[in-house]
Amino acid sequence: MNKKRYIVALLFLFVPISLFSAWSFVYEGWLGHPQIISGLVPTGISVGARSSMPSLFAGWETDFSLMGKTGYHQRMLWQDPSDGSYPVATPLVYDTLLFDWKLALRQFLGTEKHASLSLGYAGSFERALDPLAEGRTLESGLVTSPDTWFSTYGGDNFYGALSGIGTILFAVFSYDRYIDTRVMTDGYQTSLLLKFGPRLLNTNASYLSAEASAQWARTLYTNPEGKDRNLYSIVLADRILASAVYGSAIPPSLSQTTSLGSMVRGFEPWMYPIDLALANQAEIRFNGPESFAKGCFPRLVLFYDNGFGLGNVYGTSQSLSSVLASAGVAFSYSLSYYMDIGYQMAYLIAGNNPAFPAKVIIGQLSAHFRF
């Protein structure tokens, strides 16, 4: 009952003040399912609407956004169900039917709209399902149902309910002077995201987290052909990612983006779930030529990533420090501003990918959609 009252109170706070405002479409991103066309098609899309609000300060814009998502995804978790230790020999694999929603109020700090502060609430409902990959033998082992997997390890003393309701209170500060036209990228961008998942408002979560990022890019060379097409360009880019997580119950929806494995190419989400994580992604991009239409061109990326994790494994007292590093190449083809598809190969310099324990070169198909 307390959860329902809390959600209703938020709706009464945010929704009425924006009923008579103009709304615009917002696209936030998508995720696929690795067992459905190798994850190249969306099985979950986050979209919504944004409305301008009465300004809190003269000349400073204020807006309100309402986002929603329905998705069907796979999760592969690597902590032992008996005590949460990392890594377990064969992971827990299951599918989840996900519904989530988000309300946020954003205040720009200045007339140029480079800096902004957002406050909001995010809710979710997840239903755990047997995996599509059940019965298949992956390089990490035989995929079974969650019930079978837990019984194999003698029961569950760590994960708790895989289905349930999630609630997050969050704040985001960002500063954006980043301009990306795909063929030319220049500027810098920083952000800090704070999340609070109170146990009272969650089925199986209790945590505080901070996620920070900073990126910059510079176009080193460009060779335009006429006014509308780029024959060739070279862009140097770098990104720093960091996370700090504290709590007794860390949900998979959080560790998907805060684990060290999610920050270093060649590794995967939910790998190396350590309290403190820091990573750097450096790359040089070779773009072009735009052969037959503006925005349609091949891209070659050479990259080097490294990361460091220190502290305890999520939700446990197991101390763990890890160093990950990879280098590789990615080739993609951009189909206008809205889509690109490609293939990435990462050579693991430091660290092990438990999903492919016998490999040091990890290949991966990729696709991106933008609006």
Secondary structure as GFF3:
##gff-version 3
##sequence-region A 1 371
A	DSSP	alpha_helix	2	14	.	.	.	ID=ss1
A	DSSP	three_ten_helix	16	18	.	.	.	ID=ss2
A	DSSP	beta_strand	23	31	.	.	.	ID=ss3
A	DSSP	three_ten_helix	37	39	.	.	.	ID=ss4
A	DSSP	beta_strand	44	57	.	.	.	ID=ss5
A	DSSP	beta_strand	60	77	.	.	.	ID=ss6
A	DSSP	beta_strand	92	108	.	.	.	ID=ss7
A	DSSP	beta_strand	115	129	.	.	.	ID=ss8
A	DSSP	beta_strand	137	138	.	.	.	ID=ss9
A	DSSP	beta_strand	141	142	.	.	.	ID=ss10
A	DSSP	alpha_helix	146	152	.	.	.	ID=ss11
A	DSSP	beta_strand	164	180	.	.	.	ID=ss12
A	DSSP	beta_strand	185	197	.	.	.	ID=ss13
A	DSSP	three_ten_helix	199	201	.	.	.	ID=ss14
A	DSSP	beta_strand	206	225	.	.	.	ID=ss15
A	DSSP	beta_strand	229	249	.	.	.	ID=ss16
A	DSSP	alpha_helix	252	258	.	.	.	ID=ss17
A	DSSP	three_ten_helix	260	262	.	.	.	ID=ss18
A	DSSP	beta_strand	274	287	.	.	.	ID=ss19
A	DSSP	beta_strand	296	313	.	.	.	ID=ss20
A	DSSP	beta_strand	319	335	.	.	.	ID=ss21
A	DSSP	beta_strand	339	350	.	.	.	ID=ss22
A	DSSP	beta_strand	361	369	.	.	.	ID=ss23
###
